[in-house]
C-alpha cells in the first residue's frame, strides 16, 4: 500500500463514514414518509449525481474520452463528491487498477477473485470497500497536479455534508431522509458495475476478462452497464454499442446523450467513438459476413 501523508490518510479514512451515515439515515423515510415532492427529490438527486459520476469521474477524468474545460471538471467533481463516493484521485486510482488487472489477482473489486459465487458478488459489490483495498496503491499524477481537483479529493466529504444540510433546510427531516435514500440507491447502482456487470449479460466484444453488457445495470447507471464495450474500447465516450447479426447496433446511453448536449453548448469537444470497422474487428464472434463483403470477387475463368 502506498504511504500517504497523515492528512491524506485521515481524509480517506473519513470516506468510510458517509456510507454508514446515508444507509442508516435512509431509515428516516419510514418515520417521515415521502411526499410526491420528496420522491421527485430522490430521483432528481439520483439522476444528477449519476450523470456526474459517469460523465466526469469516469469518461472524462479517468479515460479522457472527450475534452472539457477545467471548470467542467471541477464543478462535476464537486457534484460527484456530494454522493459520498470519494474524490477524483481516489476514484481514478481504483478504476485504473481495475482495468489494468481486470478479474485477476490485483483487481480491487472483481467478483471472480479472491472469491467466487455469492462471496465473490458480495466482495465486488461492497466487501472490497471494507478491506485494505480501500487505499489506492498509486494516485494519478494528472489529478494530483491539478490543485483544485486535489483539494476536492482531500475534502471529498464537504459536498456531501453541504448537500445534506441543504436538503434539511429545504424540507426538514423528510427531505434529509430523501437525500440519504437517493444516495444509498446511487451507491448500490454504482456498485452493480463492479458486481453484476462482470457476472451477467452478453459479451459481444472480445476482451480478456468477464466484462458484460448488462441492460439492467445500464438502466440503473445511465449507460455504464454496457460494460463489455467499455472494456473493449476504454477511451470511447459512448458505451451503448453492441454487435447483432454482424452489424453494429447502438444502444440507449443517457450519459453519451448528455455529452452531446455539452458538446452543443461548447462545454465538451472531441468525443471519441470507435469506428464501425474497429467495432466489427473486435466482435467476439468472427464477422465472416462483413469479411466476405470486403474480399475481392473471384475472377471468372
Secondary structure, DSSP 4 states (H G I P E B T S, - for coil): -PPPPHHHHHHHHHHHHHHHHHHHHGGGHHHH---HHHHHHHHHHHHHHHHHIIIIIIIIIIT--SEE-HHHHHHHHHHHHTTT---HHHHHHHHHHHHHTTTSTT-TT-SSSS--HHHHHHHHHTGGGGSGGGS-SS--HHHHTSHHHHHHHHTHHHHHHHHHHHHHHHHHHHHHHHHHHHHHHHHHHHHHHHTGGGTSSB--B--SS---B-HHHHHHTTTTTBHHHHHHSTT-S---EEEETTEEEE---HHHHHHHHHHHTTSEE------HHHHHHTBSS--HHHHHHHSPPPPP-
